[in-house]
Amino acid sequence: MEKKPRVLWIVALLAILLVLLYLPKFKTSTGTLKPASGASAAAQVLPQDPVSRNDFVNALFTESRPPEWMGRILFQPLTDLPQDTLQKALKWANETGNAPLVSFIQSALAEKQGNEENLTTAARTLVFAASESIDNPVVAAYLFQQGKRLVDAVLKLNPKNIPARNALIVYQSEYENQPMKFLGTLRETIAMDSNNLETRFLRLNLLRKSAQWKKAAEECQKLISLQPQNPVWYFQASDVYGFMGDSVNARMYLNLAVKVQNRNKTK
């Protein structure tokens, strides 16, 4: 079998780097556009029974313990605490680099507001933090479960809330690991808004993981049409065509990605 040109390996590497570099800069109305972590295999070993706050806190601090004042905060209903107390706790979590705890407190601050927009922000904060915490199954499971609680609350208020539905897709894919459920939610969500960047990117991620390269290439074309100024989509297209063995299109989209990237730098 003929080996793929070396450029295809470069394309793959650049695509991964550019997704990590650019995606955090593109915001939805209620949060940051992030790819699913691709941890569906890990999702099978996440605890499915309800995880207690005590188990969550213990899993967060396996090698050290928080200060006594912080410990007292963590075992109280956070939404009952004054905002300045939560801000103090958030400052400590940021200073200690405890990313899951940062997300948990941020979600509590958002949830305190109680309206649909802030509940959506809180739900997404928890679900996306969970997807990035798979290496700590108890922490990930707790964040997923709390995120799902808020997703359900948002969708009860507004079943067509696209950002909340996107969080539900990630939950169903990475925590429940039930393909038929998240595929159904994905189809329904695209039917509600076929131009939502985040939903389309979730679909692209799904197609890539299942090696449906032709459909993935079509999805890249859709994303490029929706956001032609974003080099990430061109790098994604180049990567997909590389996996298809189409070196001509892989090179073409790689060149376009670099061109768009350079043009953005000069603005």
C-alpha positions as CSV (number, residue, x, y, z in Angstrom):
1,M,0.0,0.0,0.0
2,E,1.3,3.4,-0.9
3,K,2.2,5.6,2.0
4,K,0.4,8.8,2.4
5,P,2.5,11.9,1.7
6,R,4.2,13.4,4.7
7,V,2.1,16.5,4.3
8,L,-0.9,14.6,5.6
9,W,0.7,14.0,9.0
10,I,1.6,17.7,9.1
11,V,-2.0,18.5,8.3
12,A,-3.2,16.3,11.2
13,L,-0.9,17.9,13.7
14,L,-1.7,21.5,12.6
15,A,-5.4,20.8,12.7
16,I,-5.2,19.7,16.3
17,L,-3.0,22.6,17.3
18,L,-5.2,25.1,15.6
19,V,-8.4,23.8,17.1
20,L,-6.9,24.2,20.5
21,L,-5.6,27.6,19.7
22,Y,-8.6,29.2,18.0
23,L,-11.7,27.6,19.3
24,P,-11.6,29.2,22.7
25,K,-11.8,32.6,21.0
26,F,-15.1,31.9,19.3
27,K,-18.0,32.5,21.7
28,T,-21.6,31.3,21.6
29,S,-24.2,33.5,23.3
30,T,-23.8,31.6,26.6
31,G,-20.3,30.2,26.7
32,T,-17.2,29.0,24.9
33,L,-17.3,26.8,21.9
34,K,-15.4,23.7,22.9
35,P,-15.0,20.3,21.2
36,A,-16.1,17.2,23.0
37,S,-13.2,15.5,24.6
38,G,-13.6,12.3,22.6
39,A,-13.6,10.2,25.8
40,S,-16.5,7.9,25.0
41,A,-14.5,4.9,26.1
42,A,-13.7,6.6,29.4
43,A,-17.4,7.4,29.8
44,Q,-18.1,3.7,30.3
45,V,-16.3,3.7,33.6
46,L,-17.7,6.9,35.1
47,P,-19.9,6.3,38.1
48,Q,-23.5,6.2,37.1
49,D,-25.0,6.3,40.6
50,P,-25.5,9.7,42.2
51,V,-22.2,11.2,43.5
52,S,-22.5,13.1,46.8
53,R,-20.9,16.5,47.4
54,N,-18.7,14.8,50.0
55,D,-17.4,12.3,47.5
56,F,-16.8,15.2,45.0
57,V,-14.8,17.3,47.4
58,N,-12.8,14.3,48.6
59,A,-12.0,13.4,45.0
60,L,-10.9,17.0,44.4
61,F,-8.5,17.0,47.3
62,T,-6.7,13.6,47.3
63,E,-3.2,15.0,48.0
64,S,-4.0,18.1,50.0
65,R,-6.8,19.7,52.0
66,P,-8.3,23.1,51.5
67,P,-8.2,25.7,54.2
68,E,-10.8,25.3,56.9
69,W,-12.8,28.3,55.7
70,M,-12.9,26.9,52.2
71,G,-13.9,23.5,53.5
72,R,-16.9,25.0,55.3
73,I,-18.0,26.7,52.0
74,L,-17.7,23.6,49.9
75,F,-20.1,21.6,52.1
76,Q,-22.9,24.2,52.0
77,P,-25.4,24.8,49.3
78,L,-23.4,27.3,47.2
79,T,-26.4,29.2,45.9
80,D,-27.4,30.1,49.4
81,L,-24.1,31.8,50.1
82,P,-23.5,35.6,49.6
83,Q,-21.9,36.5,46.3
84,D,-18.8,38.0,47.9
85,T,-18.2,34.7,49.7
86,L,-18.4,32.8,46.4
87,Q,-16.1,35.3,44.8
88,K,-13.6,34.7,47.6
89,A,-13.8,31.0,47.1
90,L,-13.5,31.4,43.3
91,K,-10.3,33.5,43.8
92,W,-8.8,30.8,45.9
93,A,-9.7,28.1,43.4
94,N,-8.1,30.1,40.6
95,E,-5.0,30.8,42.6
96,T,-4.6,27.0,43.4
97,G,-5.2,26.0,39.8
98,N,-8.1,23.8,40.6
99,A,-10.0,23.9,37.3
100,P,-13.0,21.7,38.2
101,L,-13.6,23.7,41.4
102,V,-13.3,26.9,39.5
103,S,-16.0,25.7,37.1
104,F,-18.2,24.5,39.9
105,I,-18.1,27.8,41.7
106,Q,-18.6,29.8,38.5
107,S,-21.7,27.7,37.8
108,A,-23.0,28.5,41.3
109,L,-22.5,32.2,40.7
110,A,-24.4,31.9,37.5
111,E,-27.2,29.8,39.0
112,K,-27.8,32.3,41.7
113,Q,-29.3,34.7,39.1
114,G,-32.0,32.1,38.3
115,N,-33.0,33.3,34.8
116,E,-32.8,31.2,31.7
117,E,-29.6,32.8,30.4
118,N,-27.7,32.3,33.6
119,L,-29.0,28.8,34.2
120,T,-27.8,28.0,30.7
121,T,-24.4,29.4,31.5
122,A,-24.2,27.4,34.7
123,A,-25.3,24.1,33.0
124,R,-22.8,24.5,30.2
125,T,-20.0,25.4,32.6
126,L,-20.6,22.2,34.5
127,V,-20.9,19.9,31.5
128,F,-17.9,21.2,29.7
129,A,-15.8,21.1,32.9
130,A,-16.9,17.5,33.4
131,S,-15.8,16.6,29.9
132,E,-12.4,17.9,30.7
133,S,-12.1,16.1,34.0
134,I,-12.5,12.5,32.7
135,D,-9.2,11.5,34.3
136,N,-10.9,12.0,37.7
137,P,-14.1,9.8,37.3
138,V,-15.8,10.9,40.6
139,V,-15.3,14.6,39.8
140,A,-16.4,14.2,36.2
141,A,-19.5,12.2,37.2
142,Y,-20.5,14.8,39.8
143,L,-20.1,17.7,37.4
144,F,-22.0,15.9,34.7
145,Q,-24.8,15.1,37.1
146,Q,-25.1,18.7,38.3
147,G,-24.9,19.9,34.8
148,K,-27.7,17.6,33.7
149,R,-29.9,18.9,36.6
150,L,-29.5,22.4,35.2
151,V,-29.9,21.4,31.6
152,D,-33.2,19.8,32.4
153,A,-34.3,23.0,34.2
154,V,-33.4,25.2,31.2
155,L,-35.1,22.9,28.7
156,K,-38.2,22.9,30.8
157,L,-38.3,26.6,30.5
158,N,-37.4,26.6,26.8
159,P,-37.1,23.3,24.9
160,K,-35.5,25.1,21.9
161,N,-32.6,26.6,23.9
162,I,-29.8,25.5,21.5
163,P,-26.8,26.1,23.8
164,A,-28.4,24.0,26.5
165,R,-29.3,21.3,23.9
166,N,-25.6,21.3,22.8
167,A,-24.6,20.7,26.5
168,L,-27.1,17.8,26.6
169,I,-25.5,16.3,23.5
170,V,-22.1,16.3,25.2
171,Y,-23.7,14.8,28.4
172,Q,-25.4,12.0,26.5
173,S,-22.3,11.3,24.4
174,E,-19.6,11.4,27.1
175,Y,-21.4,10.5,30.3
176,E,-24.3,8.3,29.3
177,N,-22.5,7.0,26.3
178,Q,-25.8,6.2,24.5
179,P,-25.4,6.8,20.8
180,M,-29.0,6.7,19.9
181,K,-29.9,9.3,22.5
182,F,-27.3,11.9,21.5
183,L,-27.8,11.2,17.8
184,G,-31.5,11.9,18.2
185,T,-30.8,15.1,20.2
186,L,-28.3,16.2,17.6
187,R,-30.7,15.7,14.7
188,E,-33.5,17.6,16.6
189,T,-31.1,20.4,17.4
190,I,-29.9,20.8,13.9
191,A,-33.5,20.8,12.7
192,M,-34.1,23.7,15.0
193,D,-31.1,25.7,13.9
194,S,-29.1,24.3,11.0
195,N,-26.6,27.2,11.2
196,N,-25.5,26.9,14.8
197,L,-21.7,26.7,14.8
198,E,-21.4,24.7,18.0
199,T,-24.0,22.1,17.0
200,R,-22.4,21.6,13.6
201,F,-19.0,21.3,15.2
202,L,-20.4,18.6,17.6
203,R,-21.6,16.8,14.5
204,L,-18.2,17.1,12.8
205,N,-16.6,15.7,15.9
206,L,-19.0,12.8,15.9
207,L,-18.4,12.0,12.2
208,R,-14.6,12.2,12.7
209,K,-14.7,9.8,15.7
210,S,-16.8,7.3,13.7
211,A,-14.6,7.7,10.6
212,Q,-17.4,8.9,8.3
213,W,-14.9,11.0,6.3
214,K,-17.2,11.9,3.4
215,K,-19.9,13.3,5.6
216,A,-17.2,14.9,7.7
217,A,-15.8,16.7,4.6
218,E,-19.4,17.9,3.8
219,E,-19.7,19.2,7.4
220,C,-16.4,21.1,7.1
221,Q,-17.8,22.8,3.9
222,K,-20.8,23.8,5.9
223,L,-18.7,25.3,8.7
224,I,-16.5,27.1,6.2
225,S,-19.6,28.6,4.6
226,L,-20.9,29.8,8.0
227,Q,-17.6,31.2,9.2
228,P,-15.1,31.7,6.3
229,Q,-12.8,33.9,8.4
230,N,-12.0,31.1,10.8
231,P,-8.9,29.1,9.7
232,V,-9.8,26.2,12.1
233,W,-12.5,25.0,9.7
234,Y,-10.0,24.9,6.8
235,F,-7.5,23.0,8.9
236,Q,-10.3,20.6,9.8
237,A,-11.1,20.1,6.1
238,S,-7.5,19.6,5.3
239,D,-7.2,17.0,8.0
240,V,-10.4,15.2,6.9
241,Y,-9.3,15.0,3.3
242,G,-5.9,13.7,4.5
243,F,-7.6,10.8,6.2
244,M,-9.6,10.2,3.0
245,G,-6.3,9.9,1.1
246,D,-7.1,13.0,-1.0
247,S,-3.8,14.8,-0.9
248,V,-4.9,17.4,-3.5
249,N,-7.7,18.7,-1.4
250,A,-5.7,18.3,1.8
251,R,-3.0,20.5,0.4
252,M,-5.5,23.0,-1.0
253,Y,-7.3,23.5,2.3
254,L,-4.0,23.6,4.2
255,N,-2.9,26.5,2.0
256,L,-6.3,28.2,2.4
257,A,-6.0,27.8,6.2
258,V,-2.6,29.4,6.3
259,K,-3.8,32.2,4.0
260,V,-6.8,33.0,6.2
261,Q,-4.7,32.7,9.3
262,N,-2.2,35.2,8.0
263,R,-4.9,37.6,6.8
264,N,-6.4,37.6,10.3
265,K,-3.0,38.5,11.8
266,T,-2.7,41.6,9.7
267,K,-6.1,42.9,10.7
